[in-house]
Structures are given as structure tokens and as C-alpha cells.
Amino acid sequence: MIVDDTLSYPVTQLDDLREWLQEKFFDYEPDGHLHLPYTTVEQSVAVSTVFNQCLLARNGFIQLFDHQGFLALVDTMTERVWVNPRYPVTGFDRSLNQTYATNQFVQETIKNIQAQDLRSWLWQVAYRSIDIELPEIQENQYFKLQIWPKFESGYERRNLLKIATCFAQGAQIQTAIHQLNIPKQQIIRFVALTHMLKMGVWIDSHGAKFMRNDESADQGQMIQVRSFFMKLRKKLGL
């Protein structure tokens, strides 16, 4: 914004800036649009680092942006997000970054924008993003889902619900791949994103309940049978 000829960073309202420049320095209509980079990113920041900052409560209000401009305002304390309506986010890319927000910027942003749940929004946008680097996942790892993402409607929703139901019980990734009849990469992508957004944790094999119910029942029956025969042998003196 420009208040009393003072420009406050970051520049998000290019129309206001263009009008101010024309009023102060030009007496003609400028040709084309004024294009100002939001920031110069000399080195890309890992998306996991940006997500960690969004989920660190002590950070307060921070802004998310990429090479095209301001994306969203994040309240890390309450885990809410206000998405820039002038720049609909269809996906993140490697230019994703974050910075702290001023009080004035926060008040102007939240005034007319509806807040959304932060983790659900991050998960939805990240899942659609093809140009972000995800952590490497091993198929022999065990994962347990603790916070369910909010799935968008569409042809993938049914598969995502199946994957979430599986890992809510705790499961080995390899077992989920073999049992769910769902593309391997979709399952691995689900686990990678969900873990990166701190919606689930790695567990050991004892905490995995998926596909263990029948096995546990069989083991219980075997123990009961063995106990019966041991008592029988004692009574008969065998």
C-alpha cells in the first residue's frame, strides 16, 4: 500500500502503485502493465522448510509468496490461512518462500477474506503440485495418520479415503501398496505430504494394526488351544 507517499513492502497492489507513479511522475497513460517481481530468489528454499515455518506457532503471522507474488497470509498460532483472491493458487513450485508479515499488512489482508484451515489448504495445494521436491520414502517404513486431510471432490477422492483409512490404523507402506490396489506413487505421495505437514508419524511394526486383525485372532486361538492341551496333559499325567 501507499499511505502519505510512503510505500510499504511487499508490493501487492500493482494498480495502486501504477496510479501513484503516473500521478507523481507522468502525464500520460503508460503502455502495457507494470511488472514488478515480488522478490528475487537467488537460491530456492526446500518446500519442507517453508512448511515447517508455517507450522511453527511462535512465528505468528507470515506471508507465503512465489516468483509471481503474494499467495497467502498464515497465522501459525491458530493454524489459519487467508488466500490471496487475486492470485488463485493451483499449485506450489520451487520458488515458494515465506517472510514475516507486518501488523498493518495483517489487518488489511484479513479484513475481507475468509480464513481457511491451514493444514488442509497446504495439503490440497501441495498434492496438486508437480514441481515440488518431496522427501524420499522407503516402502518398508511404518506410518500412522493422526490428522486427516480434507479431500477435494473428484475422481481421486475415493482412493485417498482408502489410503487414509488404512494408515489411520497404522500400516507398513509396502503392505498398503499390495492390499489397496491403488497406484504405488499415489500412496507414497500421500505419506510423504502427510508426514511433511506433521499430520502423521513413523511407527514401529508393533503399532501397525492394518491387516493384523486376522493374524491376532489366529494367534489368540492358538494360545488357547495350547493352554487347553497343557492342562489336559497335566490332568492325565502325560
C-alpha positions in Angstrom: 0.0 0.0 0.0 0.9 3.6 -0.4 0.0 5.9 2.5 1.1 9.5 2.6 3.5 8.8 -0.3 5.1 6.0 1.8 5.4 2.6 0.1 5.0 -0.4 2.4 6.7 -3.6 1.5 5.7 -6.0 0.0 4.1 -4.6 -3.2 0.8 -6.5 -3.7 -1.4 -3.8 -5.3 0.2 -3.0 -8.6 -2.7 -0.9 -9.8 -2.3 1.5 -6.9 1.4 1.7 -7.5 0.9 2.4 -11.2 -1.6 5.2 -10.5 0.7 6.7 -7.9 3.7 6.7 -10.3 1.6 8.2 -13.1 0.2 10.9 -10.8 3.7 11.9 -9.5 5.9 11.5 -12.5 4.0 11.1 -15.7 1.3 12.9 -17.6 0.4 10.1 -19.9 -1.1 6.7 -19.8 1.6 4.1 -19.5 1.8 1.4 -22.2 1.1 -2.2 -21.0 1.2 -3.3 -17.4 3.8 -2.6 -14.8 5.5 -5.9 -13.9 7.4 -5.9 -10.6 8.9 -9.1 -9.2 7.7 -9.9 -5.7 11.2 -10.9 -4.7 14.4 -12.1 -6.2 15.0 -15.7 -5.2 18.8 -16.3 -5.5 18.5 -19.8 -4.1 15.4 -21.9 -3.8 14.2 -22.9 -0.4 13.1 -26.5 0.3 9.3 -26.8 0.5 9.7 -28.8 3.7 11.5 -25.7 5.3 8.6 -23.4 4.3 6.0 -25.8 5.6 7.9 -26.2 8.9 7.9 -22.4 9.3 4.1 -22.4 8.7 3.6 -24.9 11.4 5.9 -23.3 14.0 3.5 -21.5 16.4 6.0 -18.9 17.6 6.3 -17.4 14.1 3.0 -15.6 14.4 1.8 -14.2 11.0 3.9 -15.0 7.9 3.4 -14.5 4.2 3.7 -17.1 1.6 4.9 -16.0 -1.8 6.5 -17.3 -5.0 8.0 -15.7 -8.1 4.7 -14.3 -9.2 3.7 -12.6 -5.9 1.8 -12.9 -2.6 0.0 -16.2 -2.2 -1.4 -16.3 1.3 -1.2 -15.0 4.9 -0.6 -17.6 7.5 -1.4 -17.4 11.3 0.9 -20.0 12.7 -0.6 -19.7 16.2 -4.2 -20.7 15.2 -3.2 -22.6 12.0 -5.4 -20.5 9.7 -4.7 -19.1 6.3 -6.1 -16.3 4.2 -5.6 -16.9 0.5 -5.0 -14.0 -1.9 -8.2 -13.9 -4.0 -6.4 -12.0 -6.8 -4.0 -14.9 -7.3 -5.8 -18.3 -7.1 -3.2 -20.9 -6.1 -3.3 -24.0 -8.3 0.0 -25.4 -7.1 3.3 -24.7 -5.4 6.6 -24.6 -7.3 10.3 -24.3 -6.3 10.1 -20.6 -5.8 7.8 -21.0 -2.8 9.1 -18.9 0.1 8.0 -17.1 3.3 8.6 -13.9 5.2 7.2 -12.2 8.3 4.1 -10.0 8.0 3.6 -6.5 9.5 0.6 -5.7 11.6 -0.7 -3.3 9.0 -0.5 -5.9 6.3 -2.2 -8.5 8.5 -5.1 -6.1 9.3 -5.6 -5.2 5.6 -5.5 -8.8 4.5 -7.9 -10.5 6.9 -10.5 -7.7 6.7 -12.3 -9.1 3.6 -11.0 -12.6 3.2 -12.4 -15.8 4.7 -10.0 -17.8 6.8 -9.3 -21.5 6.0 -7.8 -24.4 7.9 -4.0 -24.2 7.3 -3.0 -27.8 7.1 -6.0 -28.8 4.9 -5.2 -26.0 2.5 -1.5 -26.8 2.4 -2.2 -30.4 1.8 -4.7 -29.8 -1.0 -2.4 -27.4 -2.9 0.8 -29.4 -2.3 -1.0 -32.6 -3.5 -1.8 -30.9 -6.8 1.8 -29.5 -7.1 4.0 -31.4 -9.5 7.1 -29.1 -9.2 8.0 -29.6 -5.6 10.5 -31.9 -4.1 9.1 -34.5 -1.7 11.1 -36.4 0.9 12.2 -39.9 0.0 10.0 -42.7 1.4 11.0 -46.3 1.9 8.4 -49.0 1.4 9.5 -50.9 4.5 8.6 -47.9 6.7 5.5 -47.9 9.0 3.3 -44.9 9.2 0.3 -43.8 11.2 -2.1 -41.0 10.2 -3.0 -38.7 13.1 -4.8 -35.8 11.4 -7.0 -36.4 8.3 -6.5 -34.1 5.3 -9.7 -32.6 3.8 -10.0 -34.2 0.4 -11.4 -32.3 -2.5 -14.2 -33.8 -4.6 -13.1 -35.6 -7.7 -12.1 -39.0 -9.1 -9.1 -39.4 -6.7 -11.1 -38.8 -3.5 -12.2 -42.4 -3.1 -8.6 -43.7 -3.3 -7.4 -41.0 -0.9 -10.1 -42.0 1.6 -9.0 -45.7 1.3 -5.4 -44.7 1.9 -6.3 -42.5 4.9 -8.4 -45.3 6.4 -5.5 -47.7 6.0 -2.9 -45.5 7.6 -5.2 -44.3 10.4 -4.8 -47.8 11.7 -1.0 -47.7 11.3 0.4 -49.7 8.4 3.5 -50.6 6.5 3.7 -48.8 3.2 4.6 -51.9 1.4 1.5 -53.7 2.8 -0.7 -50.8 1.8 0.7 -51.0 -1.7 -0.1 -54.7 -2.0 -3.5 -54.6 -0.4 -5.2 -51.4 -1.6 -5.0 -51.9 -5.4 -4.1 -48.2 -5.7 -1.1 -46.9 -7.7 2.1 -47.1 -5.7 3.1 -43.5 -6.4 -0.2 -42.2 -5.1 0.3 -44.0 -1.8 3.9 -42.8 -1.4 2.9 -39.2 -2.3 0.1 -39.3 0.3 2.5 -40.5 3.0 5.3 -38.0 2.1 3.0 -35.0 2.1 1.1 -36.0 5.2 4.3 -36.6 7.2 5.9 -33.4 5.9 2.8 -31.5 7.2 3.1 -33.2 10.6 -0.3 -35.0 10.1 1.2 -38.4 10.9 4.3 -40.1 12.4 6.6 -43.0 11.8 5.9 -46.0 14.0 7.4 -49.4 14.6 5.9 -52.6 13.4 4.1 -53.3 16.7 2.0 -50.1 16.2 0.7 -51.2 12.8 -2.8 -52.6 13.0 -3.8 -52.7 9.4 -4.1 -56.3 8.2 -3.3 -57.6 11.7 -6.8 -58.4 13.0 -7.0 -61.8 11.4 -3.4 -62.6 12.4 -4.1 -61.5 16.0 -7.2 -63.7 16.2 -5.4 -66.7 14.9 -2.6 -66.2 17.4 -5.1 -65.9 20.2 -6.8 -69.1 19.2 -3.5 -71.0 19.0 -2.6 -69.8 22.5 -6.0 -71.0 23.8 -5.5 -74.4 22.1 -2.0 -74.8 23.5 -3.2 -73.9 27.0 -6.1 -76.5 26.8 -3.7 -79.3 25.8 -1.2 -78.4 28.5 -3.9 -78.6 31.2 -5.2 -81.8 29.7 -1.7 -83.4 29.8 -1.3 -82.4 33.5 -4.6 -84.0 34.4 -3.8 -87.2 32.6 -0.2 -87.2 33.8 1.2 -87.2 30.3 
